[in-house]
Amino acid sequence: MAVFFVKTCECESSTRAENNRLGLSCRQIYLSENMSREVRLSWNFADAVNLIDWIGLFEVDFSRGTKFLRPKINSDGNPNDGMWLHDITRDPDLMRVKGDVIFGVQV
């Protein structure tokens, strides 16, 4: 498991991730009932990556990547550079709202 620093930016027109970094469009999201927000994750790895590497969204309690909320497989032919838009929607059943979610990467 590799750990990368996350470059965060609140603006919608944020630049893509710098070399060997993840870019994330926001740090925190607060959602009320029936709201959703799009989060943009970008990556740019200077070092080679292979097909078993992954980027995904998962619950904090399952940080080993064993219970993805949504896995990412980059299918555009260039796994070193890309962007992923993910809608995060609040579950209307308040009892099912989990705590934080995090984006993880393994290269």
Buried (B, 14 or more C-beta within 10 A) or exposed (E): EEEBEBBEBEEEEBEBBEEBBBBBBBEEBEEEEEEEBEBBBBBBBEEEBEEEBBBBBBBEEBEEBEEBEEEBEBEEEEBBBBBBEBEBEBEEEEEEEEEEBEBBBEB
